[in-house]
Structures are given as C-alpha cells and as structure tokens.
Amino acid sequence: MTDTTDIKTISAPWNKDIDLQEKEYEGGFRVIRLRIKEGRRITDLELDSLTAARLGDFLKAWADDNPPPPDAEESVS
C-alpha cells in the first residue's frame, strides 16, 4: 500500500498544471511526485530526496539567472 499527500499545485505556461505530491511506499521510502497535466495528458516524475535536491539547486540557479519579466504573475495554489 502507498500513501499520497497533495502538497501544492502550480500553474505553468501553456495551460499546464504541476501538482506536487509526496508519496510514501511500503517500507517508508518517500518520493516527491511532479505530476504535469496538459489537457488529458499526464506525465509523472517521481524523485528521491537526493535527486530532488540536485534538481532544486539547478532550477534555483537557472531562475536566478533568468528573472521573470516585470509584468509576470505568480500562479501557485
């Protein structure tokens, strides 16, 4: 049996939603799931904590180097 907990939904460009979920498998192994929804299409990416940390570091560095335009809206629910 697995448990899944919804964390946050982020609206992304081109009518995509990114659902962040924590999923715990039997034995206590936890992953963060990024579920990207585009219309009826769904792509799941499950990351362990080490991979999530490395990806997070890269995304943060990229975002710092590529700030959004002044009129951009933040879309987080």
MOPAC internal coordinates of N, CA, C and O (Angstrom, degrees):
PM7 1SCF
backbone

  N    0.0000 0     0.00 0     0.00 0    0    0    0
  C    1.4510 1     0.00 0     0.00 0    1    0    0
  C    1.5285 1   109.12 1     0.00 0    2    1    0
  O    1.2310 1   120.60 1   -34.00 1    3    2    1
  N    1.3219 1   116.46 1   146.00 1    3    2    1
  C    1.4575 1   121.50 1   176.97 1    5    3    2
  C    1.5201 1   109.57 1  -125.64 1    6    5    3
  O    1.2310 1   121.23 1   -28.84 1    7    6    5
  N    1.3290 1   115.25 1   151.16 1    7    6    5
  C    1.4636 1   121.22 1   175.38 1    9    7    6
  C    1.5179 1   108.07 1  -113.76 1   10    9    7
  O    1.2310 1   120.64 1   -43.00 1   11   10    9
  N    1.3343 1   116.39 1   137.00 1   11   10    9
  C    1.4570 1   122.08 1   178.50 1   13   11   10
  C    1.5163 1   108.93 1  -124.39 1   14   13   11
  O    1.2310 1   120.68 1   -48.42 1   15   14   13
  N    1.3389 1   116.30 1   131.58 1   15   14   13
  C    1.4608 1   122.63 1   179.64 1   17   15   14
  C    1.5178 1   109.39 1  -120.98 1   18   17   15
  O    1.2310 1   120.39 1   -54.95 1   19   18   17
  N    1.3254 1   116.86 1   125.05 1   19   18   17
  C    1.4648 1   120.98 1   175.35 1   21   19   18
  C    1.5183 1   109.43 1   -71.62 1   22   21   19
  O    1.2310 1   120.35 1   -44.95 1   23   22   21
  N    1.3400 1   116.94 1   135.05 1   23   22   21
  C    1.4554 1   121.90 1  -179.65 1   25   23   22
  C    1.5271 1   110.84 1  -108.89 1   26   25   23
  O    1.2310 1   120.61 1   126.52 1   27   26   25
  N    1.3242 1   116.44 1   -53.48 1   27   26   25
  C    1.4650 1   120.43 1  -174.03 1   29   27   26
  C    1.5145 1   109.19 1  -164.82 1   30   29   27
  O    1.2310 1   120.57 1   -25.57 1   31   30   29
  N    1.3331 1   116.51 1   154.43 1   31   30   29
  C    1.4584 1   122.66 1   171.56 1   33   31   30
  C    1.5203 1   108.26 1  -120.83 1   34   33   31
  O    1.2310 1   121.28 1   -47.37 1   35   34   33
  N    1.3217 1   115.17 1   132.63 1   35   34   33
  C    1.4635 1   121.51 1   179.27 1   37   35   34
  C    1.5175 1   108.16 1  -117.88 1   38   37   35
  O    1.2310 1   120.23 1   -50.11 1   39   38   37
  N    1.3227 1   117.17 1   129.89 1   39   38   37
  C    1.4570 1   121.50 1   173.30 1   41   39   38
  C    1.5186 1   108.21 1   -83.41 1   42   41   39
  O    1.2310 1   120.77 1   -50.68 1   43   42   41
  N    1.3294 1   116.13 1   129.32 1   43   42   41
  C    1.4602 1   121.74 1  -177.69 1   45   43   42
  C    1.5304 1   109.49 1  -116.00 1   46   45   43
  O    1.2310 1   120.59 1   -13.71 1   47   46   45
  N    1.3262 1   116.48 1   166.29 1   47   46   45
  C    1.4709 1   119.63 1   179.15 1   49   47   46
  C    1.5307 1   112.29 1   -58.18 1   50   49   47
  O    1.2310 1   121.23 1   -22.63 1   51   50   49
  N    1.3021 1   115.24 1   157.37 1   51   50   49
  C    1.4582 1   124.96 1   177.39 1   53   51   50
  C    1.5254 1   112.40 1    63.47 1   54   53   51
  O    1.2310 1   121.23 1  -138.30 1   55   54   53
  N    1.3212 1   115.26 1    41.70 1   55   54   53
  C    1.4729 1   122.24 1   174.62 1   57   55   54
  C    1.5268 1   114.03 1    57.46 1   58   57   55
  O    1.2310 1   120.55 1  -139.59 1   59   58   57
  N    1.3075 1   116.56 1    40.41 1   59   58   57
  C    1.4517 1   120.81 1   176.60 1   61   59   58
  C    1.5233 1   109.37 1  -109.48 1   62   61   59
  O    1.2310 1   120.55 1   -33.28 1   63   62   61
  N    1.3188 1   116.55 1   146.72 1   63   62   61
  C    1.4624 1   123.44 1   172.15 1   65   63   62
  C    1.5140 1   107.67 1  -118.30 1   66   65   63
  O    1.2310 1   120.93 1   -40.31 1   67   66   65
  N    1.3232 1   115.82 1   139.69 1   67   66   65
  C    1.4581 1   121.61 1   176.54 1   69   67   66
  C    1.5196 1   107.58 1  -116.67 1   70   69   67
  O    1.2310 1   120.92 1   -66.93 1   71   70   69
  N    1.3225 1   115.85 1   113.07 1   71   70   69
  C    1.4635 1   121.68 1   176.45 1   73   71   70
  C    1.5215 1   108.15 1   -92.59 1   74   73   71
  O    1.2310 1   120.69 1   -50.27 1   75   74   73
  N    1.3166 1   116.29 1   129.73 1   75   74   73
  C    1.4589 1   121.60 1   174.32 1   77   75   74
  C    1.5195 1   107.76 1  -103.21 1   78   77   75
  O    1.2310 1   120.90 1   -52.35 1   79   78   77
  N    1.3183 1   115.88 1   127.65 1   79   78   77
  C    1.4536 1   121.29 1  -178.86 1   81   79   78
  C    1.5293 1   109.20 1  -136.39 1   82   81   79
  O    1.2310 1   120.89 1   -31.72 1   83   82   81
  N    1.3213 1   115.90 1   148.28 1   83   82   81
  C    1.4566 1   120.26 1   170.23 1   85   83   82
  C    1.5157 1   107.16 1  -101.68 1   86   85   83
  O    1.2310 1   121.30 1   -47.31 1   87   86   85
  N    1.3165 1   115.11 1   132.69 1   87   86   85
  C    1.4581 1   119.77 1  -179.11 1   89   87   86
  C    1.5175 1   108.18 1  -124.81 1   90   89   87
  O    1.2310 1   121.09 1   -48.75 1   91   90   89
  N    1.3287 1   115.52 1   131.25 1   91   90   89
  C    1.4591 1   120.93 1   178.00 1   93   91   90
  C    1.5202 1   108.83 1  -115.92 1   94   93   91
  O    1.2310 1   121.38 1   -56.87 1   95   94   93
  N    1.3260 1   114.96 1   123.13 1   95   94   93
  C    1.4592 1   121.04 1   178.42 1   97   95   94
  C    1.5256 1   109.78 1   -90.23 1   98   97   95
  O    1.2310 1   121.04 1   -11.59 1   99   98   97
  N    1.3203 1   115.62 1   168.41 1   99   98   97
  C    1.4566 1   120.31 1   176.02 1  101   99   98
  C    1.5217 1   108.51 1   -55.21 1  102  101   99
  O    1.2310 1   120.24 1   -37.57 1  103  102  101
  N    1.2953 1   117.15 1   142.43 1  103  102  101
  C    1.4509 1   121.62 1  -178.89 1  105  103  102
  C    1.5160 1   113.03 1    89.57 1  106  105  103
  O    1.2310 1   120.27 1   176.04 1  107  106  105
  N    1.3510 1   117.09 1    -3.96 1  107  106  105
  C    1.4545 1   120.84 1   175.34 1  109  107  106
  C    1.5118 1   116.17 1    90.86 1  110  109  107
  O    1.2310 1   119.23 1  -176.84 1  111  110  109
  N    1.3502 1   119.08 1     3.16 1  111  110  109
  C    1.4638 1   120.98 1   178.71 1  113  111  110
  C    1.5276 1   109.27 1   -69.72 1  114  113  111
  O    1.2310 1   120.59 1   -56.09 1  115  114  113
  N    1.3310 1   116.48 1   123.91 1  115  114  113
  C    1.4674 1   121.41 1  -177.29 1  117  115  114
  C    1.5169 1   110.80 1  -112.66 1  118  117  115
  O    1.2310 1   121.33 1   -36.21 1  119  118  117
  N    1.3243 1   115.06 1   143.79 1  119  118  117
  C    1.4579 1   122.77 1   174.56 1  121  119  118
  C    1.5128 1   108.37 1  -134.94 1  122  121  119
  O    1.2310 1   121.29 1   -19.50 1  123  122  121
  N    1.3258 1   115.15 1   160.50 1  123  122  121
  C    1.4599 1   119.56 1   168.78 1  125  123  122
  C    1.5221 1   105.69 1  -104.42 1  126  125  123
  O    1.2310 1   121.52 1   -47.68 1  127  126  125
  N    1.3130 1   114.69 1   132.32 1  127  126  125
  C    1.4670 1   120.03 1  -179.74 1  129  127  126
  C    1.5249 1   108.51 1  -105.92 1  130  129  127
  O    1.2310 1   120.85 1   -50.62 1  131  130  129
  N    1.3112 1   115.98 1   129.38 1  131  130  129
  C    1.4518 1   122.43 1   170.19 1  133  131  130
  C    1.5248 1   105.69 1  -103.56 1  134  133  131
  O    1.2310 1   120.62 1   -66.94 1  135  134  133
  N    1.3066 1   116.43 1   113.06 1  135  134  133
  C    1.4720 1   121.32 1   179.49 1  137  135  134
  C    1.5228 1   107.25 1  -107.31 1  138  137  135
  O    1.2310 1   121.17 1   -69.77 1  139  138  137
  N    1.3191 1   115.38 1   110.23 1  139  138  137
  C    1.4607 1   121.21 1  -178.14 1  141  139  138
  C    1.5248 1   107.84 1   -97.01 1  142  141  139
  O    1.2310 1   121.31 1   -58.31 1  143  142  141
  N    1.3403 1   115.10 1   121.69 1  143  142  141
  C    1.4638 1   120.94 1  -178.82 1  145  143  142
  C    1.5252 1   109.08 1  -112.03 1  146  145  143
  O    1.2310 1   121.47 1   -50.51 1  147  146  145
  N    1.3149 1   114.79 1   129.49 1  147  146  145
  C    1.4618 1   121.69 1   176.29 1  149  147  146
  C    1.5244 1   106.54 1  -137.69 1  150  149  147
  O    1.2310 1   121.22 1   -80.75 1  151  150  149
  N    1.3322 1   115.26 1    99.25 1  151  150  149
  C    1.4562 1   118.91 1  -173.27 1  153  151  150
  C    1.5201 1   109.33 1    64.18 1  154  153  151
  O    1.2310 1   120.62 1    54.18 1  155  154  153
  N    1.3387 1   116.43 1  -125.82 1  155  154  153
  C    1.4621 1   120.62 1   178.66 1  157  155  154
  C    1.5214 1   112.36 1   -90.84 1  158  157  155
  O    1.2310 1   120.44 1   174.46 1  159  158  157
  N    1.3039 1   116.76 1    -5.54 1  159  158  157
  C    1.4609 1   121.36 1  -178.42 1  161  159  158
  C    1.5316 1   109.82 1   -84.76 1  162  161  159
  O    1.2310 1   120.59 1   -45.09 1  163  162  161
  N    1.3286 1   116.47 1   134.91 1  163  162  161
  C    1.4630 1   122.48 1   179.60 1  165  163  162
  C    1.5305 1   108.46 1  -129.83 1  166  165  163
  O    1.2310 1   120.99 1   -47.78 1  167  166  165
  N    1.3207 1   115.70 1   132.22 1  167  166  165
  C    1.4631 1   121.63 1   174.77 1  169  167  166
  C    1.5231 1   107.99 1  -122.64 1  170  169  167
  O    1.2310 1   120.20 1   -55.34 1  171  170  169
  N    1.3203 1   117.22 1   124.66 1  171  170  169
  C    1.4638 1   122.29 1   177.88 1  173  171  170
  C    1.5204 1   109.53 1  -105.21 1  174  173  171
  O    1.2310 1   121.32 1   -43.29 1  175  174  173
  N    1.3353 1   115.09 1   136.71 1  175  174  173
  C    1.4544 1   122.20 1   173.91 1  177  175  174
  C    1.5158 1   106.84 1  -131.16 1  178  177  175
  O    1.2310 1   120.39 1   -63.46 1  179  178  177
  N    1.3324 1   116.87 1   116.54 1  179  178  177
  C    1.4615 1   121.51 1  -179.94 1  181  179  178
  C    1.5273 1   108.25 1  -106.50 1  182  181  179
  O    1.2310 1   121.08 1   -50.47 1  183  182  181
  N    1.3540 1   115.54 1   129.53 1  183  182  181
  C    1.4556 1   121.51 1  -175.98 1  185  183  182
  C    1.5167 1   110.72 1  -124.55 1  186  185  183
  O    1.2310 1   120.63 1   -42.03 1  187  186  185
  N    1.3301 1   116.41 1   137.97 1  187  186  185
  C    1.4545 1   119.97 1   170.90 1  189  187  186
  C    1.5242 1   108.44 1   -76.27 1  190  189  187
  O    1.2310 1   120.22 1    -6.85 1  191  190  189
  N    1.3273 1   117.19 1   173.15 1  191  190  189
  C    1.4647 1   120.05 1  -173.44 1  193  191  190
  C    1.5240 1   112.67 1   -65.35 1  194  193  191
  O    1.2310 1   119.60 1   143.24 1  195  194  193
  N    1.3157 1   118.36 1   -36.76 1  195  194  193
  C    1.4638 1   120.86 1   179.69 1  197  195  194
  C    1.5278 1   110.82 1   -65.59 1  198  197  195
  O    1.2310 1   120.43 1   132.84 1  199  198  197
  N    1.3226 1   116.79 1   -47.16 1  199  198  197
  C    1.4616 1   120.96 1   179.63 1  201  199  198
  C    1.5223 1   110.65 1   -65.49 1  202  201  199
  O    1.2310 1   120.18 1   139.38 1  203  202  201
  N    1.3372 1   117.26 1   -40.62 1  203  202  201
  C    1.4672 1   120.94 1   178.77 1  205  203  202
  C    1.5287 1   110.42 1   -62.20 1  206  205  203
  O    1.2310 1   120.09 1   139.44 1  207  206  205
  N    1.3288 1   117.43 1   -40.56 1  207  206  205
  C    1.4644 1   120.78 1   179.23 1  209  207  206
  C    1.5258 1   110.99 1   -64.94 1  210  209  207
  O    1.2310 1   120.03 1   136.46 1  211  210  209
  N    1.3307 1   117.55 1   -43.54 1  211  210  209
  C    1.4700 1   120.63 1   179.01 1  213  211  210
  C    1.5202 1   110.79 1   -64.46 1  214  213  211
  O    1.2310 1   120.34 1   136.65 1  215  214  213
  N    1.3324 1   116.95 1   -43.35 1  215  214  213
  C    1.4573 1   120.43 1   178.32 1  217  215  214
  C    1.5221 1   110.51 1   -64.51 1  218  217  215
  O    1.2310 1   120.32 1   137.57 1  219  218  217
  N    1.3291 1   117.00 1   -42.43 1  219  218  217
  C    1.4638 1   121.34 1   178.99 1  221  219  218
  C    1.5168 1   112.11 1   -60.68 1  222  221  219
  O    1.2310 1   120.22 1   138.31 1  223  222  221
  N    1.3336 1   117.18 1   -41.69 1  223  222  221
  C    1.4637 1   120.75 1   177.95 1  225  223  222
  C    1.5261 1   110.67 1   -61.82 1  226  225  223
  O    1.2310 1   120.79 1   135.63 1  227  226  225
  N    1.3329 1   116.09 1   -44.37 1  227  226  225
  C    1.4670 1   119.63 1   179.36 1  229  227  226
  C    1.5248 1   111.43 1   -64.50 1  230  229  227
  O    1.2310 1   120.34 1   134.45 1  231  230  229
  N    1.3363 1   116.96 1   -45.55 1  231  230  229
  C    1.4675 1   120.08 1  -178.79 1  233  231  230
  C    1.5290 1   111.22 1   -63.12 1  234  233  231
  O    1.2310 1   120.13 1   140.11 1  235  234  233
  N    1.3198 1   117.36 1   -39.89 1  235  234  233
  C    1.4636 1   121.38 1   178.45 1  237  235  234
  C    1.5204 1   110.67 1   -63.45 1  238  237  235
  O    1.2310 1   120.10 1   134.31 1  239  238  237
  N    1.3312 1   117.41 1   -45.69 1  239  238  237
  C    1.4628 1   120.65 1   178.87 1  241  239  238
  C    1.5287 1   110.77 1   -62.64 1  242  241  239
  O    1.2310 1   120.24 1   138.22 1  243  242  241
  N    1.3249 1   117.14 1   -41.78 1  243  242  241
  C    1.4557 1   120.60 1   179.36 1  245  243  242
  C    1.5329 1   110.48 1   -64.50 1  246  245  243
  O    1.2310 1   120.21 1   135.34 1  247  246  245
  N    1.3167 1   117.20 1   -44.66 1  247  246  245
  C    1.4728 1   121.21 1  -179.88 1  249  247  246
  C    1.5252 1   110.78 1   -63.20 1  250  249  247
  O    1.2310 1   120.11 1   140.99 1  251  250  249
  N    1.3344 1   117.40 1   -39.01 1  251  250  249
  C    1.4651 1   120.64 1   177.98 1  253  251  250
  C    1.5291 1   111.35 1   -63.18 1  254  253  251
  O    1.2310 1   120.56 1   144.60 1  255  254  253
  N    1.3383 1   116.54 1   -35.40 1  255  254  253
  C    1.4668 1   121.27 1  -179.95 1  257  255  254
  C    1.5196 1   112.73 1   -82.32 1  258  257  255
  O    1.2310 1   119.84 1   167.31 1  259  258  257
  N    1.3215 1   117.90 1   -12.69 1  259  258  257
  C    1.4717 1   122.48 1  -176.08 1  261  259  258
  C    1.5225 1   109.92 1  -134.57 1  262  261  259
  O    1.2310 1   120.16 1  -110.33 1  263  262  261
  N    1.3285 1   117.30 1    69.67 1  263  262  261
  C    1.4690 1   119.20 1  -176.76 1  265  263  262
  C    1.5266 1   111.39 1   -64.16 1  266  265  263
  O    1.2310 1   120.84 1   -28.74 1  267  266  265
  N    1.3272 1   116.00 1   151.26 1  267  266  265
  C    1.4721 1   119.75 1   179.20 1  269  267  266
  C    1.5287 1   110.09 1   -70.16 1  270  269  267
  O    1.2310 1   120.67 1   -21.90 1  271  270  269
  N    1.3319 1   116.32 1   158.10 1  271  270  269
  C    1.4668 1   119.15 1   175.34 1  273  271  270
  C    1.5362 1   109.97 1   -63.71 1  274  273  271
  O    1.2310 1   120.61 1   -23.79 1  275  274  273
  N    1.3296 1   116.44 1   156.21 1  275  274  273
  C    1.4709 1   120.05 1  -175.81 1  277  275  274
  C    1.5353 1   114.10 1   -57.58 1  278  277  275
  O    1.2310 1   119.86 1   151.66 1  279  278  277
  N    1.3245 1   117.88 1   -28.34 1  279  278  277
  C    1.4715 1   120.52 1  -175.91 1  281  279  278
  C    1.5358 1   112.45 1   -93.37 1  282  281  279
  O    1.2310 1   119.61 1  -173.98 1  283  282  281
  N    1.3316 1   118.35 1     6.02 1  283  282  281
  C    1.4599 1   120.99 1  -179.75 1  285  283  282
  C    1.5186 1   110.70 1   -69.62 1  286  285  283
  O    1.2310 1   121.12 1   -36.43 1  287  286  285
  N    1.3338 1   115.46 1   143.57 1  287  286  285
  C    1.4619 1   121.22 1   178.72 1  289  287  286
  C    1.5136 1   109.63 1  -104.93 1  290  289  287
  O    1.2310 1   121.08 1   -37.96 1  291  290  289
  N    1.3290 1   115.55 1   142.04 1  291  290  289
  C    1.4600 1   120.17 1   175.19 1  293  291  290
  C    1.5186 1   107.68 1   -84.00 1  294  293  291
  O    1.2310 1   120.92 1   -48.50 1  295  294  293
  N    1.3384 1   115.85 1   131.50 1  295  294  293
  C    1.4650 1   120.58 1  -177.55 1  297  295  294
  C    1.5115 1   110.51 1  -123.41 1  298  297  295
  O    1.2310 1   120.29 1   -94.01 1  299  298  297
  N    1.3062 1   117.05 1    85.99 1  299  298  297
  C    1.4612 1   122.93 1   178.67 1  301  299  298
  C    1.5114 1   108.05 1  -129.89 1  302  301  299
  O    1.2310 1   120.99 1   -44.31 1  303  302  301
  N    1.3327 1   115.71 1   135.69 1  303  302  301
  C    1.4666 1   118.92 1   176.01 1  305  303  302
  C    1.4982 1   110.16 1  -126.14 1  306  305  303
  O    1.2310 1   120.10 1   180.00 1  307  306  305

